[in-house]
Amino acid sequence: MIRKIIRIDKEKCNGCGACADACHEGAIDIINGKAELVREHFCDGLGDCLPECPTGAISFEEREAPEYDEEAVKEAQKKTLQNWPVQIKLAPVSAPYFNGAKLLIAADCTAYAYANFHQDFIRNKVTLIGCPKLDQVDYSEKLTEIIQNNNIQSVTIVRMEVPCCGGLEMAAKKALQNSEKFIPWQVITISIDGKTIE
């Protein structure tokens, strides 16, 4: 069908990613340092990305393109992270996405060690990540505030088998205890060869 859709001028694009962030439908990706319309059926033709582009690389055109598929967009959005930022240190304590959330507290390394991390752990959860060894902080105070100030449904802690991840597990357990709330929780440990340890 002929319809209005965005066009990206790669000569003008500086790869900043502002357009991809502004596209709520997820039609744009940054590939090899340039913005690219990779899912034409996700582009609704409304152009939220246009005013965000600092170089004027985005414009409208009318051309043959697949019809906008709202259902596909909704399905894709269900599979993405439900919150941002994901770093424990950066997450706002009273963010609306915490209300009624199933909370996943994960060590940074786990997503790299465990191939199906997104599918098996992130889906339908609000994700927070950290590394006590790198950040050199005790996360328990921040996690306590998040659990106390929000209606958290459950807590899943995913850690590596290495000793430094014990700090993340301890902080999460301390936060659960300090919150004085009864919330179902579990700890899942990932081995360095990418398997769950029973």
C-alpha positions in Angstrom: 0.0 0.0 0.0 1.1 3.6 -0.5 1.3 5.5 2.8 3.2 8.1 4.7 6.4 6.7 6.3 9.7 8.2 7.6 12.8 8.4 5.5 16.3 8.6 7.0 19.1 10.3 5.2 22.2 8.4 6.1 24.5 11.1 4.9 23.0 13.5 7.5 22.6 10.9 10.3 25.2 11.2 13.1 24.1 8.0 14.8 23.1 9.7 18.1 20.1 7.4 18.6 17.7 10.1 19.6 15.2 9.0 16.9 15.4 5.3 18.1 14.7 6.4 21.7 11.8 8.6 20.5 10.2 5.9 18.5 7.7 4.3 20.9 7.0 1.5 18.4 10.6 0.3 18.0 10.7 0.8 14.3 14.3 2.3 14.3 17.6 0.7 15.2 21.1 2.0 15.1 23.1 -0.2 12.7 26.8 0.4 12.0 26.6 3.9 13.6 23.5 5.0 11.5 19.8 5.1 12.2 17.8 2.7 10.1 14.1 2.0 9.7 14.3 -1.7 10.2 10.6 -2.5 10.8 8.5 -0.6 8.3 5.3 -2.3 9.7 6.1 -0.7 13.1 6.3 2.8 11.8 2.9 4.5 12.4 3.8 7.6 10.2 3.2 10.1 13.0 6.9 11.1 13.2 7.7 11.3 16.9 11.3 10.8 15.8 11.4 13.9 13.6 11.8 16.7 16.2 14.3 14.7 18.1 16.8 14.4 15.2 19.5 17.1 15.7 20.8 16.9 12.1 17.5 16.9 10.2 18.2 13.5 8.8 14.5 12.3 9.1 11.7 13.4 6.9 8.4 12.0 5.6 7.8 10.4 2.3 4.9 8.6 0.6 5.8 5.3 -0.9 4.9 1.6 -1.0 5.2 0.2 2.5 3.6 -2.5 4.5 0.6 -1.5 6.5 1.2 -0.4 10.1 0.7 -3.4 12.4 -0.4 -2.2 15.8 -0.8 -5.8 17.1 2.8 -6.7 16.2 4.0 -3.5 17.9 2.1 -4.4 21.1 3.5 -7.9 21.0 7.0 -6.7 20.6 6.6 -4.2 23.4 5.6 -7.0 25.8 9.0 -8.6 25.2 11.1 -5.6 26.0 12.4 -4.3 29.3 9.6 -2.8 31.3 11.8 -0.2 33.0 14.7 2.1 32.5 17.2 2.7 33.9 18.1 -0.9 35.1 21.1 -0.1 37.3 20.2 -0.3 41.0 22.2 2.9 41.7 20.2 4.8 39.0 16.7 3.5 39.5 14.3 6.0 41.0 12.8 4.6 44.3 9.2 5.6 43.5 9.0 4.9 39.8 5.5 3.9 38.7 6.7 0.7 37.1 7.5 -0.7 40.6 3.9 -0.7 41.6 2.6 -4.3 41.5 5.9 -5.5 40.0 7.6 -8.8 40.1 11.1 -7.6 40.8 14.2 -9.2 39.3 17.5 -8.3 41.0 20.3 -9.6 38.9 24.1 -9.5 38.8 25.4 -7.7 35.7 27.2 -10.9 34.5 24.2 -13.2 34.6 22.7 -12.0 31.3 26.0 -12.7 29.5 26.6 -16.1 31.1 23.1 -17.5 30.7 21.9 -17.6 27.0 18.2 -17.5 27.6 18.3 -14.8 30.3 15.8 -12.5 28.7 13.3 -15.2 28.0 13.7 -17.1 31.3 14.1 -14.2 33.8 13.3 -10.7 32.5 10.0 -11.4 30.8 7.1 -9.9 32.8 9.4 -8.6 35.5 10.9 -5.2 36.4 14.7 -5.6 36.2 17.4 -4.1 38.4 21.0 -5.0 37.9 24.2 -4.4 39.8 27.7 -5.6 40.7 28.8 -5.0 44.3 32.4 -5.6 43.4 32.5 -2.9 40.6 30.1 -0.4 42.3 31.6 -1.0 45.8 28.3 -0.2 47.5 25.9 -1.9 49.7 22.6 -2.0 47.7 20.5 -3.0 50.7 19.4 0.6 51.6 18.2 1.4 48.1 16.5 -1.9 47.7 14.8 -1.6 51.1 13.4 1.8 50.0 12.1 0.3 46.7 10.4 -2.6 48.5 9.0 -0.5 51.3 7.6 2.2 49.0 6.0 0.0 46.4 3.6 -2.9 46.1 6.2 -5.5 45.0 4.6 -8.9 44.3 7.7 -11.1 44.3 11.5 -10.9 44.2 13.8 -13.1 42.1 17.5 -12.8 42.7 19.8 -14.1 39.9 23.5 -14.3 40.7 26.6 -15.9 39.5 28.3 -18.7 41.5 31.3 -16.5 42.1 31.9 -15.1 45.7 31.5 -11.4 44.8 27.9 -12.1 43.8 27.2 -13.0 47.4 27.1 -9.3 48.1 24.1 -8.8 45.8 22.2 -11.7 47.3 23.0 -10.5 50.9 21.8 -7.0 50.0 18.5 -8.2 48.5 17.8 -10.5 51.5 18.6 -7.7 53.9 16.3 -5.4 52.0 13.5 -7.9 52.2 14.0 -8.3 55.9 14.3 -4.6 56.6 11.2 -3.9 54.6 9.2 -5.9 57.1 6.9 -7.2 54.3 6.2 -10.8 53.6 7.0 -11.1 49.9 7.7 -14.4 48.0 11.4 -14.6 46.9 13.9 -16.9 45.4 17.6 -17.1 44.5 18.8 -18.6 41.3 22.5 -19.2 40.8 24.2 -19.3 37.4 27.4 -21.3 37.0 30.3 -19.8 35.1 29.5 -22.3 32.2 26.1 -20.8 31.9 23.8 -23.3 33.6 21.5 -22.9 36.6 22.8 -24.5 39.8 20.1 -26.4 41.7 
